[in-house]
Amino acid sequence: MLPRGSAPSQERGWGRVSIPALQAMERARAAGGRLVDFTQRESRGIGQVCPWDLVVTIGPEPEDLDAAAWIIADEIMRARTDLDDLAYRLWRDSALAGTPLTGPDRAHVLLYAGPVFEANDTTGITGYVGEWLWYLSTRDLPPEPGRSVEILDPPSSTVTDSGPDGLVIHRVPGSELGFVFRLWEMKKFTAEKTKPSDTIRKAWQQLNTWGARYLGQISWGGRELAPDTREFVASIARQWVDAKVSGNGGVSIALDAEYIPDTAFERSHQHFTTHTHPGALQGVVVAIEDLEDFAKDVRRYVWSAL
């Protein structure tokens, strides 16, 4: 069994973290440098229409949570700066040195960090970090037999995007279309007069209602894709409308480790009814000691350069 949480190491908040960015980076690097190096994953709900995985971010030492927070902060800024290598280097060097940027350098990096992290919006940032927990724990999974990841994009560059939260396309030789995909809806659970099952239900209902529209919002025209990949993605919205076996749905919920449910997703098929073929539904619960405080630490590492 995976642990249901551990005692917090120190008080955390917007203005401080347990260890500086340089120490967090060194600890992350010593463990392997990936979020999955600080997680345990366990299959749950075997035999359900919607099986699910429990992913717990944990480590033997309190500083491991800071290392995980640094990994996410670094991955977020690497993705947000995209091709702007100068902005990424400015941010990373400053954060690791513990010396905030000034003048044009600060203005440059703020263009990328500001839209998500400038407002100190705990609700938005917590949800955004929850999406990155799912993405990084999915991206670095070992390869599955008989399939390979063709497309897996990082989370959106905004915290309020109404489009798809996650999309994974696998190349599957021998399948009907050569590929399969899963559209993901992601939520955070805050335990405010609700239960994890309520959040899961709402996520499935949202995917059931808006899944096709989310797929229609994705722009593929500017991408360099292999001819067969391009042919497949050009039809994924119609595949969803027709409920083809190539299209699947997934729900991921991020929460505090103390709220890990013993059972989950057992009624998902009652709320997601557009796709009924075997394997159409998949769930993930991503748990961490204190999700909101962890998101604050991610924000603090990003903002330490500014």
N, C-alpha and C positions, 0 to 999 in steps of 0.2 A: 504494500500500500504506500502511496505517496503521502508525505507529510501535509497536514492541514494548516501549516503556518508555524512561525516561530516568533519568539519574543522580539520586539523591535530593539535595535541596538542603541540608537540615540534619537533624540528629538530631531525631526527633520522639518524643513520649511523652505519658503521661497529664497531666503537669503543665505542658506548654508547647506553643505553636504558633509557627510562623515569624513571623506578624504578628498584632497584636491584632485583636479582632473588628471594631472600627470601620474599620480599614484593609482588612480582608477584605471587609466590606460595601461599602465605596466601590469597591474593585476589581471586585466582582461587579456592582455597579450600572453601572459604566462599560462593562462588556462586554455588558450587556443584562439582567442580573439573574436569568437562568434557568440551570439546569444544562446545558441543551442548548447554551448559548452557550460552554460549555467542553468540549464533546464532539465527536467525529467518529464518524459512523455509516457502516458499509459493509455491503452485502449479500454474504453468503457462501452456499455450498452450493447455488448455482443448479442446478436439475435434480434435486436430491435429493427424496425423499419429504418430508423435513423440512428446508427451507431455514432459514438462520439469519442474524441480524444481529450484527455486531461493533460494540460501542459502547465507545469509548475516551475516558476523561476525561483531558484533557491541555490544556496551554496553552503559549504561548511563553515564559512566565516562571514560575519556581518558585512565586511567590505565587498563581498561578492555582489551584493545588490548595487553597490556604487559602480562596480565594474560593468554590470549589466546596463545601468543607466548611462554610463559613458558610451558603451557600444551603440545604444540607440541614438543618443545625441549625435554621435559621429556619423552614423548611417543616415540620419535625417538631414544633416547639413551637407553630406556628400551628395545626396539625392536632390536637395533643394537648389544647390549651386550648379548642378548638372555639368555643362561644359565649361563653366566659369572656374577654371582651376585656380586662378589667382584669389578669388573670393574664398574658396575652400581652404587654401593654404593660409591665408590671412586669419581666418577664423580659428583653424586648428592650432596654429602656432601660438596665437594669443591665448587661447583657452588653456593650453598645456603650460605656457609660461606664467599664467596667472596675472597677465598684464593686459588690461582692457585696451581696445583699439581707440584711436582718436582721429579727428579730422576726416579726410576723404576715405581712409581705410575703414573707419567705423561706418560711414554713410554707405559705403559699398556693401559691406557684409549685412548691414541692417536691411537692405533690400530683400534679402533672402530669409533672414531670421524673423524680421518684424511681423509679417502677415500672420504667423501662428503664435509667436511667443511674446510679442510686445505688450499685449493687452492684459497679461496676468489672468487670463480667463481659465480658471481651474476646471470648469466643466468641459470646455472645448479642448483644452490641452490633454486632459485625462482620456477623453475619447480618442484623440489623435494618437497618443502613446499606445492605447489599447490596440489600435489598428497596426502600429509598427510591431508590437509584440506578436501579433498573429503573422504578419508578413515575414519577419525574420525567422520565426520558429518554423515557418512553412518553407521558406526559400532554401534553408540549409539542411532540410531532411535528406537522408540517404536516398539514392535513386531507387525507384520502385521497379521490380522485375517487369519487363515487357512494356514499359512506358518511360518517356522522358519529358521533362518540362520544356515546352516550346515557348510559352509566354507567361510571365508572372511579373506584373508591374508593381512598384512600390505604391504606398497610399497616395492619395491626391495631395496636391500642394496647399490645400485649404482645409479648414476644420469644419466648414459648413457646406461642402459640395453635396449636391443632391443626386449625384450620379452613383455608379456602382462603387461599393467599398473595396471589393476585391474580385479578381478574375484570374483563374488558372486554366491554361490550355495545355493539355498533354498530347504529345504525339504517340499514337498507339498503332503500330503496324498491325495490319490484319483486321482492324475494326472497319465498320461500314464506311466511314468518311476519312479514316486515317488519323482522326483526332477526337478527343472529347474535351469538354470544358465544364467548369463549375463556377457559378456566380455566387459570390459570398456577400452576406449582409452581416455587419459587425455592430455590436452594442457593448456598452459598459453597464455593469450592475452596481448601483450605489446603496442598495438596502434601505431605501427611503420608502417605507410603508409598502414594499412590494417583495416578491420572491423572485429568485432567478428564473423560475418557470414562466413568470409573467413577462419578463424581458425577452426570453426565448420565443414565446408565443407571438409577441408583437413583431419581432424580427422576421419570423416566418410569414406572418400575414403581410408585412411590407413587401417581402420578396415575392409573395404570391400575387400581389396586386401590381407591383411596379417593375418586376423583373425584366419584362420585355422592353419597357421604356428605358431602363438603365442601359441595357445592351445597345439600344438605338442611339444613346448619347455618346458612345465611344467613337472617337475619330481614328481611323486606321490609314487614311490616305497618305500621310507623310512618312509612314514607316517603311523600312526596307524589309520585306518579307519574302520568304521563298514562295514560288508560284503556288504550291499546294497549300501552304499556310494562308496565303492571301485568299485563295478560293474558299477556304474553310471559314475564315473570320468574316468574309463578306456575307455569309449566310447565317451567322449565329443568332441574329435577332429572329429570323424566320424559323430556325431550328427550335428556338424557345417557344414561339407561338404554336408550332406544330407538336410540341412536346416530344421531340425526337430523343432517342436514348443517348444521343451524343451530348445532350445538355442536362446539367445537374445543378442542384442548389445546395448552399451551405450556410450555416449560421455560426458565428463565433461570438462568444460573450467573455468579456474581461471583468474580473472581480477580485476582491480581497480573498486571500487564501482561507480565511475563517468561514467564508460563505460557500466553499466548494460543496456542491450538492452530492448526495449519495446516489441519486438517480436523476437523469435529465434526458430531454429530447424524446421521451417515450410517446408523447402525443404530437410530435411534430407533423406527422403525415395528415393529421386532422386540420392543420392550419396552412399547410403547403400542399395544395391539391392539384396544381397544374401538371406535375410530373409524378407518375406513379410506378415507373419501371424500377426494378431492383437496382439499388445503388444510387438512386436519384437524390437521396438526402444524406447529409453528413454534418455533424456538429463538432464544435471545439469549445472547450472551456479553458481560458488562459487565466491562471491565478498567480498572484504575487502578494507578498506580505501585506502591503498597504498600497493599493493601486494609485490613489490620489497623491500620497506623499512621494511615491516612486516617480510619478509624472512631474511633480515639482522638482525632483532632483534632475530629471532629464532637462527640464527647462533651465535649471540653474547652471548646468554644464554648458548648454547652448549660450545662455546669456552672459556667462562669465567673460566672454570676449568683448562684451558691449557695455 
